[in-house]
Amino acid sequence: MILFKLNLFLLSLPAKERARLARRLDRLVVTEPLIEGAAAKLKALGRHRTVRVRSRFVYQSQPAPGDASDRRLPPPSDRPPATRMLSPRGIALRFYLIALCAAQMRTKAGGRPRNDLPLIAGGDETGWIDLIAVPVKPQRSGNFSASPSSKKHRQVISALHHLSDPDVQLVRLPKAGKKSGKFEGFQLCDEGGVRADGEVPDYSVPRATDLTFELPLGLFTNGWIHLLEDTELAFLMMVAHASQRTDPEERVKIESGTRLLHYGLGRDAYEAHKTLEAFGLLDVDIDESRHEDGRVMNYGKGGQARLHAFRLLPDGFDEPAAATITKALKAP
């Protein structure tokens, strides 16, 4: 059934989109050899369990001000942290989620995790660059050379620079004033990030009484965190959050106003449901009265719209991400 859906998905795509997915496959081929090592290093940090994320990371209770639309999203400052940092190339979002996973594996509920991992480690020790898998190759140009480790280090530095930005504040840099090593020993901040008034508190592992949603452990241990795009991760978290108070077997519907003003997700991110369904991570009940681009058929002439309905498929995360996505992107 999954393979059948994959074929239908690819056949429905225009040539430009198929070309984009071909480039994604090229990046996957480079990334895949690094995934197993990153997952093994993460698993070795401590206790394995689902990752709980505070709701304020993806959802703001007060809607963004102004008249937002899919053509004009709320400005980043009026979006929740998760959608404030979306990037087609950067790793800030996935790095923060990996850091939350590592913190919860090593720290009890209610505790404040200590960061004693260096960015780059030697020997059998673990450094932060060991926990990420990104498409990097050795680079040589004249007298200049760059190893995969140095390129991964630069990406982690870039992510920490973004996460510690005054407009984000998901990470604190205790050594920011030093000439070197200012990103070492970074400290996680609360998932809510920057506040209109007051300091951002240090991160603590959520207690059972905190308002949270859960992310499957397989997202981190089976490589999905490294291969899903930011928009796909944001969409998954939106559905996970919207599903937190429903029966796990029930689908959830999210109105466009809620998606835009509370989750900060636009049309491009909404379209991520197509790939997520094709990868076997999402069950989608599609409104058959809509065109492929989401517009209602015969709108203004009696056409009626109903919302798509979504349900996460936790078992899908138990499958290896690289093999599943490769099968999707290579499907005839």
C-alpha positions in Angstrom: 0.0 0.0 0.0 2.8 2.4 0.9 4.6 1.7 -2.4 1.3 2.3 -4.3 0.9 5.7 -2.6 4.5 6.6 -3.4 4.0 5.9 -7.1 0.8 7.9 -7.2 2.5 10.8 -5.4 5.4 11.0 -7.8 3.2 10.7 -10.9 1.1 13.6 -9.7 4.1 16.0 -9.5 5.1 18.5 -12.2 8.5 18.2 -13.8 9.9 21.1 -11.7 9.0 19.4 -8.5 10.4 16.0 -9.6 13.7 17.8 -10.4 13.7 19.2 -6.8 13.1 15.7 -5.4 16.0 14.4 -7.6 18.3 16.9 -5.9 17.0 15.8 -2.6 17.9 12.3 -3.4 21.4 13.4 -4.3 21.8 15.0 -0.9 20.4 11.8 0.8 23.0 9.7 -0.9 25.7 11.8 0.6 24.1 11.9 4.0 23.1 8.3 4.4 26.6 6.9 5.4 26.6 9.4 8.3 23.2 8.6 9.8 23.9 5.3 11.5 26.9 6.7 13.3 24.9 9.8 14.4 22.1 7.6 15.7 24.5 5.3 17.5 26.2 8.2 19.3 22.8 9.6 20.3 21.5 6.3 21.6 24.7 5.9 23.7 24.0 9.1 25.7 21.4 7.6 28.0 17.8 6.4 28.4 15.7 6.0 25.3 12.2 7.4 25.4 9.8 9.6 23.4 10.8 13.2 23.3 8.4 15.7 25.0 8.3 19.2 23.7 6.5 22.1 25.4 3.5 23.3 23.4 4.7 26.9 23.2 7.5 25.8 20.8 5.0 25.3 18.0 1.8 27.0 19.1 1.1 30.5 20.5 -2.2 30.9 22.4 -2.7 34.5 21.2 -3.1 34.7 17.4 -0.6 36.8 15.4 -1.9 40.4 14.9 -2.9 41.7 11.5 -4.4 40.0 8.5 -2.2 37.1 7.6 -2.7 34.9 4.6 -0.8 32.2 2.7 0.6 35.0 0.5 1.6 37.1 3.5 2.6 35.1 6.6 2.9 36.9 10.0 6.5 38.3 10.4 8.9 35.9 12.2 8.5 37.9 15.4 4.8 37.0 15.5 5.3 33.3 15.0 6.1 30.5 17.5 9.8 29.5 17.7 9.6 26.4 15.6 8.4 28.3 12.5 10.5 31.3 13.3 13.6 29.4 12.2 12.5 27.5 9.1 15.3 27.3 6.6 15.7 25.2 3.4 19.5 24.8 4.1 20.2 25.5 7.8 20.1 23.0 10.6 19.0 25.2 13.5 15.6 23.5 13.9 16.8 19.9 13.8 19.8 20.7 15.9 17.6 22.2 18.7 15.3 19.1 18.6 18.4 16.8 18.7 19.6 18.8 21.7 16.3 18.4 23.4 16.4 14.7 22.8 19.9 14.4 24.2 18.9 16.5 27.3 16.0 14.2 28.0 18.0 11.1 27.6 20.5 12.3 30.2 18.4 14.3 32.7 15.3 13.4 34.9 12.0 15.3 34.5 12.2 18.7 36.1 16.0 18.8 36.0 18.1 21.3 34.1 20.5 19.5 31.8 24.2 20.2 31.9 26.0 20.5 28.6 29.4 18.9 29.0 29.8 17.8 25.4 32.4 19.6 23.3 31.5 20.7 19.8 34.2 18.4 18.4 35.5 15.4 20.4 38.4 13.1 19.9 38.8 9.3 20.3 35.7 7.5 21.5 34.2 10.6 23.1 31.1 12.2 21.7 30.9 15.8 20.4 27.9 17.7 19.1 29.0 17.3 15.5 28.8 13.5 16.0 25.0 13.8 16.6 24.2 15.4 13.2 24.2 13.9 9.7 24.4 16.5 6.9 25.4 16.2 3.2 29.1 17.1 3.5 32.0 15.9 1.4 35.8 16.6 1.6 36.6 19.7 -0.2 40.0 20.6 -1.9 40.7 23.7 -3.9 44.4 24.7 -4.5 46.1 24.8 -1.1 42.8 24.9 0.7 41.1 21.7 2.1 38.1 21.2 4.3 37.3 17.9 6.0 33.7 16.7 6.6 34.3 17.3 10.3 35.2 21.0 9.8 32.3 21.5 7.5 29.9 20.0 10.1 31.5 22.1 12.7 30.7 25.2 10.7 27.1 24.1 10.3 26.7 23.6 14.1 28.3 27.0 14.7 25.8 28.6 12.2 22.9 26.8 14.0 24.0 28.0 17.4 24.5 31.5 16.1 20.9 31.5 14.9 19.5 29.9 18.0 21.2 32.4 20.2 20.1 35.4 18.2 18.3 38.0 20.4 15.1 37.5 18.3 15.1 33.8 19.0 16.9 33.0 22.3 16.6 29.2 22.3 20.2 28.9 23.3 22.4 30.9 25.7 26.2 31.3 25.2 27.9 31.6 28.5 31.3 32.1 26.8 30.1 34.6 24.2 32.6 37.2 25.4 35.7 35.1 24.8 37.9 35.4 21.7 37.7 31.7 21.0 35.4 28.8 21.9 32.5 31.1 22.6 30.0 28.4 21.4 31.4 25.7 23.7 29.2 24.9 26.7 26.1 26.4 25.2 23.0 26.1 27.3 19.5 25.3 26.2 16.8 27.8 26.9 13.0 27.3 27.4 11.2 26.2 24.2 9.2 29.4 24.2 12.3 31.4 23.3 12.4 35.2 23.4 9.8 36.9 25.6 8.2 40.3 25.2 9.1 41.1 28.8 11.5 39.3 31.1 14.4 36.9 30.8 14.1 33.6 29.0 14.5 30.8 31.6 16.9 28.0 31.3 15.6 24.8 29.7 14.3 22.1 32.1 13.1 18.6 31.1 9.3 18.7 31.1 7.3 17.3 34.0 4.1 15.3 33.5 2.1 18.4 34.4 3.6 20.5 31.7 1.7 21.2 28.5 3.6 19.2 25.9 3.3 17.0 22.8 5.3 13.9 22.0 7.7 13.1 19.2 8.4 9.4 18.4 11.9 8.3 19.4 12.3 6.8 16.0 12.3 10.3 14.6 15.8 10.6 16.1 17.1 7.0 16.2 16.1 6.0 12.7 17.4 9.0 10.8 14.3 10.9 10.0 15.5 14.0 11.9 18.4 14.3 9.5 16.5 13.7 6.3 13.1 15.5 6.7 13.0 19.1 5.6 12.2 21.9 8.1 8.7 22.3 6.7 8.0 18.6 7.1 9.3 18.7 10.7 7.1 21.8 11.4 4.0 20.1 9.9 4.6 16.9 11.9 4.9 18.9 15.2 1.7 20.8 14.3 -0.2 17.6 13.9 1.4 16.1 17.0 0.4 19.1 19.1 -3.1 19.2 17.7 -3.5 15.5 18.5 -2.3 15.7 22.1 -5.8 15.6 23.6 -7.5 13.3 21.1 -7.7 9.5 20.7 -4.5 8.4 18.9 -6.6 6.7 16.3 -8.6 9.9 15.5 -7.6 12.3 12.8 -7.3 16.1 13.5 -8.4 19.0 11.4 -6.6 22.3 11.4 -8.3 25.4 10.0 -6.3 27.8 7.9 -6.6 30.6 10.4 -5.2 28.4 13.2 -2.5 27.2 11.0 -1.4 30.7 10.0 -2.0 32.7 13.1 -1.2 30.2 15.9 1.2 27.8 14.3 2.8 30.3 11.8 2.7 27.8 8.9 2.0 28.9 5.3 0.9 27.0 2.2 4.3 25.7 1.3 4.7 24.0 4.7 1.1 22.8 4.6 1.9 21.0 1.3 4.4 18.9 3.3 1.5 16.5 4.2 2.0 15.0 0.7 5.5 13.8 1.2 4.9 12.8 4.8 2.0 10.6 3.6 4.2 9.1 0.9 6.9 8.3 3.4 4.4 6.4 5.6 4.5 8.9 8.5 1.0 10.5 8.1 -2.5 9.3 7.4 -4.4 11.8 5.4 -8.2 12.0 4.7 -8.2 14.3 1.7 -11.1 16.6 0.8 -11.9 15.3 -2.7 -13.6 18.6 -3.6 -10.2 20.4 -3.8 -7.7 20.8 -6.6 -4.0 19.6 -6.1 -3.0 23.1 -5.0 -5.7 23.1 -2.3 -8.2 25.4 -4.1 -11.9 24.4 -3.8 -13.4 23.1 -7.0 -16.2 25.3 -8.4 -15.5 27.9 -5.6 -18.2 30.6 -5.8 -20.4 28.3 -7.8 -21.7 26.1 -5.0 -18.4 24.3 -4.3 -18.1 23.4 -0.6 -14.8 22.8 1.2 -14.1 20.6 4.1 -10.8 20.3 5.9 -8.2 17.6 5.3 -7.8 15.4 8.4 -4.5 14.1 9.6 -3.2 11.4 11.9 0.4 10.6 12.8 1.6 7.0 12.1 4.1 6.3 14.9 5.0 2.9 13.4 6.3 4.7 10.3 9.1 6.2 12.4 10.3 2.7 13.2 11.3 2.3 9.6 14.8 3.4 8.5 14.4 6.9 7.0 17.1 6.6 4.3 15.7 3.4 2.8 12.1 4.6 2.9 12.8 8.0 1.4 15.0 6.5 -1.2 12.2 4.1 -2.2 9.9 7.1 -2.5 12.1 9.2 -4.6 13.1 6.4 -6.9 9.6 5.0 -7.3 8.7 4.6 -11.1 
